[in-house]
Amino acid sequence: MRIVKGITMKIDLNNQPWRAAALVGALGVDVAVCTTAGYLAGSWAGSHLGNEKAWLLGGLLTGLFLGIVTAILVIKKVLEDQGE
């Protein structure tokens, strides 16, 4: 609760645009990091095991998939926290 000039106002911490912007930014970074890690892992595997393009594509798609899954888990956690 916050009192401003005799008026009581309830501040909802879950309804802040900066928090939403930070969440969207964090999700983007999460997907980008996972995709880059998949690319690097696929590149490394391709150079050591042969067939570079297939490993690179597989690593890239795996990283993208894992990034999307972790983003979904973060969104699910945030929505659960708002329900409390």
N, C-alpha and C positions, 0 to 999 in steps of 0.2 A: 504494500500500500504506500502511496505517496500523497503527501498533503501539499497542495499549492494554493496559497492564499485562501485557506479555509475550505478548499474543495478536495474531497478525497477521490483519488483516481487509482484504479487498479491497473498495474502494468503487466501485460502478458508477455513474458520473455520468449515465448514460442512464436510470436507474431512480429518478428523483426525482419525487415528486408535484408539487412546485412547478414543475418544468420542464414537466410535462404541463399544469398549470393555466395557465402563461404561454403555452404554445402555443395552447391553446383560446381564451384571451382575445385573443391576437394574430389568430387566424383570424376571430373575431367582429368585431374592429375592422376588419380588412381588408375583409370583406364589407360592413360598414356604410358604410365610407368609399367604396367603389366604388359602392354603391347610391345613396348621397347624391349623389355626383358625377354619376351618370347622371340622377338626378332633376333636378339643377340644370341640366345640359346640355340635357335635354329641355325644361325650362321655358323656358330662354333661346331655344332653337330654335323652340319654339312661339310665343313672343311676337314673334319676328322673321320667321318664315316662315308663320305662320298655323296653324290647326288645332291649338290648344294641347293638347287632351286626347290626341290621337294621338302627338304628339311627346313629351309627358310620359310616357305609358305606354311608348313605345319606349325612351326614355332610361332609365327605371326598370328595365325588363327587361334592357336591355343592361348596365347597371351591375351588376345582380344576377348576370347570367351571368358577367361578367368577375370579379366578386368570388369566385364559386364556382370558376372556373378558376384564379385565383391561389391560392386556398386549397388546391386539389388539388396545385398545383405545390409549395407550401411543404411539405405533408404528404409528398409524394414525396421531396423533398430531405432532410427529417428522417429518413425511413425509410432512405434510401440512406446517410446519415451513421452511422446506428446499425449498419449492416451491416459497417462497416469494422473 
